[in-house]
Amino acid sequence: MTGAPILLGFVTLQRGAELILAKHNTKRLLAEGAIEAAPAHYSIIVALHTTWLLGLWTLAFDEYVRIGWLLAFVVLQLLRIWVIATLRGRWTTRIIVAPGATLVRRGPYRFFAHPNYLVVAGEIAVLPLALGLAWYALAFSLANATVLAIRIRAENAALRMSSHPSS
């Protein structure tokens, strides 16, 4: 065995668990009066991530794992845990804002406005590199950058509106 199925299995299970957590948090936040902002592009994000992971299963199933890139991926996973732990019940995969809620300014949010997106961008590049697919890393990094430009602009607008609802 090359190690790729174990790594891809881990990522697949992780993404599934995160979707369950995100759905739970989203449902609770909406029930508490939060609102979803800019939902139109969410299906594009889901399609991008699903295609990325399915493509890795298809193209890299028999590839050897490059240890240096695997270590970089492990660091990204630790950062991912830090982000989710910092946001706790506010972490979702959608843009959910609670009017009047204060922005989180602790954990990785002390250093970056959108640390989760930095982690995701890193993962989209690093996992294919760990599996020897540099061209795949580049192609999906470019696609992800395009989607993230839309996403970050929408999220920033929603956060501005929630902190200044009369604007």
N, C-alpha and C positions, 0 to 999 in steps of 0.2 A: 504494500500500500504506500502511496506517495505522501500521505498526510493531507492532501487537498480535501478529500471528502470529510475528514474530521473538522478542518477549519471551516469549510463551507457549511457543514452541519451546525457547528456552533453559531455562525453568523445567522443562519436561517432560524434557529431556535430563539436566538437573541432578538431578532427582528419581530418574530411572532409574539414573544413575551412583551416587547415594548409596545406593540400595537394593542395588546390587551390592556396594559397599563394606561396607555394614551386614551383609549376608548372609555375606560373607567373614569379617568380624571376629567375628560371632556364632558361626559354625562353629568358628573357631579357639579362641575363648574357652571354648566348651562342651567342646571336645576337651581343653583344659587344666584342666578341672575346675570351671569356673564353672557357675552354674545360672541358668536363666531364672526370674524371679519374676513373678507376676501376669500370665500370658499371656492371660487371658480377654478383656481389653479391647483387645488389640492389633488385632483385626479391625475394631473400631469406629474406631480411629484410621486404619487403612488406608482404610476406607470413607469417612470424613470427608474425608481428603486427596484421594482419588480423585474423589469427587463435586465437591469444590471446584475441582479443576483441570479436570475435564471440563466443568463449568458455565461456567468462564471461557472455555474454547475455544468453547462454544456461544453464550454471551451477548456476548462481547467481541471476537470475531474481527475485526469491522470497526470497532472503537473506536479512537480516537486515544489515544496514550499521553500522559499528563500529566507533564511534565518534572519538576516538583517532587516528585511521588510516586515517579517513577522514580529520582530521586537518593536518596530515602529507601530505596527497595528496594535500590539498589546498596550503601548503607551496611550494610543488613541482610545482604547477601551477604558483605561483608567480615567482619562479625561471625560469620557461619556458618563461614567458612573458619577463623577464629581458634579457634572452639569445636572443630571437627573436628581441626585441627592440634594443639590442646592435648591432646585425649584420644587422638589417634593410634589405635592398635589397639584401644582400649577403646570407641571410638565405635560405637554401634549404634542401630537404631531400636527395639529391644526393651529390656526391663529385664534386663540380664545382670550378675550380681554374682559376683565371685570371693571366696569366704570368706576373710576376713583381709586382703584388699587394702586399702591406704590410699586415702582419698578424694583426688582431684586437687584441689589448692589453688593452682594456678598459672594463668596466663592469665586468661580471663574468670571463672574459678572463684574468683579472689581477691575478686571483687566481688559475685558472685551464686551462689546454690546451684544454680540451674538455668538457666544462660544460653541453652542451646539452646532451651528452651521459650519464653523471651522473644523470641528470634529468630523462631521459628515463629509465635508469636502476632502479632508484627509483620508477618510476611510474609502471613499470612492476611488481615490488614486492608489492608495497603499495596498489594499487587498489584491487588486489585479497585479500590481508590481510584485507582491509576495508570491504570486502564481505565474510569474514570467510573462505577463501580458501587458507590456508597456503601451502598445497601441490602444488597447482597450481602456487602460487607465487614462490616456490622453482624451480619447473620444468621449468617455463618460464624464470626465472632469469638465470638458467644455460644455457638454449638455447640462450638467449640474450647475455650472456657473451661470448659464443663461436663466435657468429656473430660479436659482437663488437670488439673482438680481431682481426678479419680479417679486419673489417671496419677501425679501428683506425690505424692499420699498413698501409693500403692502403692510407688513408687520409694523414698521416704523410709523406709518400713517395711522394705523389702528391704535398704537400705543399713545401717540400724540392726542388723538381724539378722546381716548379714555381718560387721560389725565387732564384734558381741557375740553369737556363736553360742550361748552358753549361756543367754541371756536368755529 
